[in-house]
Amino acid sequence: MLVVINRFERSRLLNLAGFIICVAAMLFAIFYLQGVLYLTPCPLCIIDRVLISAMAVIFLVAAIHNPQVKGRLIYAAINLLLVISALLVALRHVWLQHLPADQVPECGAGLSFMLDVLPLWEVIEKVFTGSGECAEVQWRFLGMSIPEQTLLLFTGLLVLIVFQFISKAEK
């Protein structure tokens, strides 16, 4: 039996899939990496989590709203900007982890301390330059560090979002 899914249902399903993927990633990070393995997220990991959470919200709102083509394109465009930002952060993080030990930046002040004493833009600048703690590989799964796994996650979300654009172009 062939099941035909119309554009509205397909859009809703894609957005629900994106939401579930983002929520699963956050649950894994919070409950397993932090709760079971007691790993503390570095500043770049925190930025990744913020971006994943923002994408989850956009996916959920888009799934609930399930608008016409123009609205679906707007939601997908917002998520596209978020996932590109997330990919850049993850690439920076992977790059830091692959630097030779003598080229790793020195560890600076903690994120909460910087947020208390520095202007927001200066904190953002310092976080994106990364620090020694961002270069530390704390855990591996299937030979990949957490930032490499996160890069893979964001690549998958990028594919899902691009598929949303392609499916919206169909008549």
Short mmCIF file of the C-alpha atoms (twelve columns), coordinates in Angstrom:
data_MODEL
# 
_entry.id   MODEL 
# 
loop_
_atom_site.group_PDB 
_atom_site.id 
_atom_site.type_symbol 
_atom_site.label_atom_id 
_atom_site.label_alt_id 
_atom_site.label_comp_id 
_atom_site.label_asym_id 
_atom_site.label_seq_id 
_atom_site.Cartn_x 
_atom_site.Cartn_y 
_atom_site.Cartn_z 
_atom_site.pdbx_PDB_model_num 
ATOM 1   C CA . MET A 1   0.000  0.000  0.000  1 
ATOM 2   C CA . LEU A 2   1.395  3.324  -1.053 1 
ATOM 3   C CA . VAL A 3   1.044  6.106  1.494  1 
ATOM 4   C CA . VAL A 4   0.939  9.582  0.052  1 
ATOM 5   C CA . ILE A 5   1.984  12.404 2.339  1 
ATOM 6   C CA . ASN A 6   0.943  15.838 1.218  1 
ATOM 7   C CA . ARG A 7   3.220  18.875 1.531  1 
ATOM 8   C CA . PHE A 8   1.656  20.078 4.770  1 
ATOM 9   C CA . GLU A 9   2.056  16.730 6.502  1 
ATOM 10  C CA . ARG A 10  5.609  16.279 5.139  1 
ATOM 11  C CA . SER A 11  6.591  19.727 6.382  1 
ATOM 12  C CA . ARG A 12  5.144  19.017 9.814  1 
ATOM 13  C CA . LEU A 13  6.916  15.626 9.966  1 
ATOM 14  C CA . LEU A 14  10.272 17.144 8.942  1 
ATOM 15  C CA . ASN A 15  9.942  19.818 11.601 1 
ATOM 16  C CA . LEU A 16  8.971  17.249 14.228 1 
ATOM 17  C CA . ALA A 17  11.969 15.140 13.221 1 
ATOM 18  C CA . GLY A 18  14.255 18.169 13.596 1 
ATOM 19  C CA . PHE A 19  12.742 18.932 16.994 1 
ATOM 20  C CA . ILE A 20  13.176 15.331 18.192 1 
ATOM 21  C CA . ILE A 21  16.801 15.234 16.988 1 
ATOM 22  C CA . CYS A 22  17.605 18.499 18.803 1 
ATOM 23  C CA . VAL A 23  15.876 17.403 22.018 1 
ATOM 24  C CA . ALA A 24  17.621 14.012 21.912 1 
ATOM 25  C CA . ALA A 25  20.986 15.747 21.500 1 
ATOM 26  C CA . MET A 26  20.294 18.046 24.456 1 
ATOM 27  C CA . LEU A 27  19.102 15.174 26.647 1 
ATOM 28  C CA . PHE A 28  22.236 13.218 25.759 1 
ATOM 29  C CA . ALA A 29  24.457 16.184 26.614 1 
ATOM 30  C CA . ILE A 30  22.728 17.048 29.877 1 
ATOM 31  C CA . PHE A 31  21.827 13.658 31.278 1 
ATOM 32  C CA . TYR A 32  24.612 11.445 29.956 1 
ATOM 33  C CA . LEU A 33  27.647 13.628 29.323 1 
ATOM 34  C CA . GLN A 34  27.078 15.856 32.336 1 
ATOM 35  C CA . GLY A 35  24.984 13.642 34.604 1 
ATOM 36  C CA . VAL A 36  26.662 10.265 34.133 1 
ATOM 37  C CA . LEU A 37  30.170 11.081 32.894 1 
ATOM 38  C CA . TYR A 38  30.406 14.340 34.910 1 
ATOM 39  C CA . LEU A 39  31.862 16.270 31.966 1 
ATOM 40  C CA . THR A 40  31.687 20.039 32.246 1 
ATOM 41  C CA . PRO A 41  30.837 21.806 28.980 1 
ATOM 42  C CA . CYS A 42  33.410 24.290 27.720 1 
ATOM 43  C CA . PRO A 43  32.316 27.717 26.367 1 
ATOM 44  C CA . LEU A 44  32.059 26.446 22.774 1 
ATOM 45  C CA . CYS A 45  29.943 23.491 23.950 1 
ATOM 46  C CA . ILE A 46  27.621 25.928 25.703 1 
ATOM 47  C CA . ILE A 47  27.239 27.917 22.475 1 
ATOM 48  C CA . ASP A 48  26.457 24.660 20.646 1 
ATOM 49  C CA . ARG A 49  23.763 23.893 23.218 1 
ATOM 50  C CA . VAL A 50  22.217 27.340 22.853 1 
ATOM 51  C CA . LEU A 51  22.101 26.945 19.070 1 
ATOM 52  C CA . ILE A 52  20.643 23.421 19.294 1 
ATOM 53  C CA . SER A 53  17.991 24.689 21.715 1 
ATOM 54  C CA . ALA A 54  17.137 27.612 19.428 1 
ATOM 55  C CA . MET A 55  16.770 25.233 16.473 1 
ATOM 56  C CA . ALA A 56  14.555 22.952 18.559 1 
ATOM 57  C CA . VAL A 57  12.264 25.876 19.349 1 
ATOM 58  C CA . ILE A 58  12.047 26.910 15.671 1 
ATOM 59  C CA . PHE A 59  11.377 23.313 14.578 1 
ATOM 60  C CA . LEU A 60  8.642  22.946 17.219 1 
ATOM 61  C CA . VAL A 61  6.954  26.263 16.424 1 
ATOM 62  C CA . ALA A 62  7.080  25.437 12.704 1 
ATOM 63  C CA . ALA A 63  5.573  21.987 13.343 1 
ATOM 64  C CA . ILE A 64  2.756  23.411 15.453 1 
ATOM 65  C CA . HIS A 65  2.093  26.371 13.151 1 
ATOM 66  C CA . ASN A 66  2.491  24.334 9.922  1 
ATOM 67  C CA . PRO A 67  2.155  27.420 7.690  1 
ATOM 68  C CA . GLN A 68  1.856  27.765 3.936  1 
ATOM 69  C CA . VAL A 69  4.938  27.772 1.684  1 
ATOM 70  C CA . LYS A 70  6.176  31.295 2.537  1 
ATOM 71  C CA . GLY A 71  5.989  30.669 6.275  1 
ATOM 72  C CA . ARG A 72  7.707  27.295 5.934  1 
ATOM 73  C CA . LEU A 73  10.522 28.955 3.999  1 
ATOM 74  C CA . ILE A 74  10.923 31.575 6.723  1 
ATOM 75  C CA . TYR A 75  11.173 28.937 9.462  1 
ATOM 76  C CA . ALA A 76  13.638 26.931 7.366  1 
ATOM 77  C CA . ALA A 77  15.707 30.060 6.659  1 
ATOM 78  C CA . ILE A 78  15.947 30.865 10.368 1 
ATOM 79  C CA . ASN A 79  17.064 27.309 11.095 1 
ATOM 80  C CA . LEU A 80  19.501 27.477 8.182  1 
ATOM 81  C CA . LEU A 81  21.174 30.539 9.734  1 
ATOM 82  C CA . LEU A 82  21.285 28.805 13.114 1 
ATOM 83  C CA . VAL A 83  22.735 25.560 11.744 1 
ATOM 84  C CA . ILE A 84  25.387 27.409 9.707  1 
ATOM 85  C CA . SER A 85  26.379 29.297 12.867 1 
ATOM 86  C CA . ALA A 86  26.479 26.011 14.761 1 
ATOM 87  C CA . LEU A 87  28.610 24.383 12.064 1 
ATOM 88  C CA . LEU A 88  31.096 27.257 12.282 1 
ATOM 89  C CA . VAL A 89  31.312 26.907 16.069 1 
ATOM 90  C CA . ALA A 90  31.763 23.127 15.808 1 
ATOM 91  C CA . LEU A 91  34.424 23.532 13.103 1 
ATOM 92  C CA . ARG A 92  36.294 25.999 15.299 1 
ATOM 93  C CA . HIS A 93  36.051 23.564 18.218 1 
ATOM 94  C CA . VAL A 94  37.345 20.627 16.140 1 
ATOM 95  C CA . TRP A 95  40.166 22.827 14.828 1 
ATOM 96  C CA . LEU A 96  41.177 23.766 18.384 1 
ATOM 97  C CA . GLN A 97  41.244 20.104 19.375 1 
ATOM 98  C CA . HIS A 98  43.546 19.241 16.494 1 
ATOM 99  C CA . LEU A 99  46.100 21.967 17.217 1 
ATOM 100 C CA . PRO A 100 49.540 20.841 18.378 1 
ATOM 101 C CA . ALA A 101 49.846 21.127 22.173 1 
ATOM 102 C CA . ASP A 102 52.250 24.092 21.942 1 
ATOM 103 C CA . GLN A 103 49.754 26.101 19.839 1 
ATOM 104 C CA . VAL A 104 46.686 25.632 22.044 1 
ATOM 105 C CA . PRO A 105 45.496 28.968 23.500 1 
ATOM 106 C CA . GLU A 106 45.886 29.413 27.228 1 
ATOM 107 C CA . CYS A 107 42.878 28.831 29.442 1 
ATOM 108 C CA . GLY A 108 41.163 32.025 30.444 1 
ATOM 109 C CA . ALA A 109 38.552 32.940 32.993 1 
ATOM 110 C CA . GLY A 110 35.407 30.830 33.227 1 
ATOM 111 C CA . LEU A 111 32.328 31.770 31.245 1 
ATOM 112 C CA . SER A 112 30.218 32.704 34.275 1 
ATOM 113 C CA . PHE A 113 32.977 34.981 35.587 1 
ATOM 114 C CA . MET A 114 33.370 36.679 32.194 1 
ATOM 115 C CA . LEU A 115 29.602 37.238 31.957 1 
ATOM 116 C CA . ASP A 116 29.690 38.895 35.389 1 
ATOM 117 C CA . VAL A 117 32.579 41.289 34.708 1 
ATOM 118 C CA . LEU A 118 32.810 41.884 30.957 1 
ATOM 119 C CA . PRO A 119 30.484 43.432 28.397 1 
ATOM 120 C CA . LEU A 120 28.515 40.825 26.418 1 
ATOM 121 C CA . TRP A 121 30.286 41.492 23.100 1 
ATOM 122 C CA . GLU A 122 33.691 41.030 24.709 1 
ATOM 123 C CA . VAL A 123 32.547 37.739 26.257 1 
ATOM 124 C CA . ILE A 124 31.282 36.551 22.864 1 
ATOM 125 C CA . GLU A 125 34.587 37.495 21.244 1 
ATOM 126 C CA . LYS A 126 36.598 35.638 23.907 1 
ATOM 127 C CA . VAL A 127 34.363 32.575 23.726 1 
ATOM 128 C CA . PHE A 128 34.653 32.327 19.939 1 
ATOM 129 C CA . THR A 129 38.426 32.556 20.047 1 
ATOM 130 C CA . GLY A 130 38.331 29.481 22.245 1 
ATOM 131 C CA . SER A 131 40.604 28.562 25.103 1 
ATOM 132 C CA . GLY A 132 42.716 25.691 26.288 1 
ATOM 133 C CA . GLU A 133 39.725 24.012 27.898 1 
ATOM 134 C CA . CYS A 134 37.991 23.883 24.492 1 
ATOM 135 C CA . ALA A 135 40.980 22.019 23.041 1 
ATOM 136 C CA . GLU A 136 40.814 19.231 25.621 1 
ATOM 137 C CA . VAL A 137 39.315 15.968 24.386 1 
ATOM 138 C CA . GLN A 138 37.286 14.695 27.351 1 
ATOM 139 C CA . TRP A 139 35.492 11.730 25.782 1 
ATOM 140 C CA . ARG A 140 35.349 9.790  22.526 1 
ATOM 141 C CA . PHE A 141 32.715 7.587  20.947 1 
ATOM 142 C CA . LEU A 142 33.486 5.592  17.792 1 
ATOM 143 C CA . GLY A 143 36.801 7.447  17.647 1 
ATOM 144 C CA . MET A 144 35.167 10.879 17.516 1 
ATOM 145 C CA . SER A 145 35.426 13.620 20.119 1 
ATOM 146 C CA . ILE A 146 32.302 15.432 21.295 1 
ATOM 147 C CA . PRO A 147 32.870 18.388 18.917 1 
ATOM 148 C CA . GLU A 148 33.332 15.975 16.003 1 
ATOM 149 C CA . GLN A 149 30.087 14.234 16.926 1 
ATOM 150 C CA . THR A 150 28.404 17.625 17.208 1 
ATOM 151 C CA . LEU A 151 29.730 18.558 13.770 1 
ATOM 152 C CA . LEU A 152 28.149 15.373 12.420 1 
ATOM 153 C CA . LEU A 153 24.856 16.242 14.163 1 
ATOM 154 C CA . PHE A 154 24.824 19.733 12.647 1 
ATOM 155 C CA . THR A 155 25.629 18.314 9.210  1 
ATOM 156 C CA . GLY A 156 22.615 16.012 9.529  1 
ATOM 157 C CA . LEU A 157 20.408 18.929 10.584 1 
ATOM 158 C CA . LEU A 158 21.731 20.932 7.625  1 
ATOM 159 C CA . VAL A 159 20.684 18.108 5.286  1 
ATOM 160 C CA . LEU A 160 17.214 18.058 6.885  1 
ATOM 161 C CA . ILE A 161 16.853 21.833 6.476  1 
ATOM 162 C CA . VAL A 162 18.076 21.764 2.865  1 
ATOM 163 C CA . PHE A 163 15.557 18.975 2.214  1 
ATOM 164 C CA . GLN A 164 12.871 21.299 3.605  1 
ATOM 165 C CA . PHE A 165 13.846 23.928 1.032  1 
ATOM 166 C CA . ILE A 166 13.870 21.372 -1.781 1 
ATOM 167 C CA . SER A 167 10.501 19.893 -0.791 1 
ATOM 168 C CA . LYS A 168 8.974  23.367 -0.541 1 
ATOM 169 C CA . ALA A 169 9.997  24.056 -4.119 1 
ATOM 170 C CA . GLU A 170 8.002  21.054 -5.325 1 
ATOM 171 C CA . LYS A 171 4.589  21.810 -6.726 1 
# 
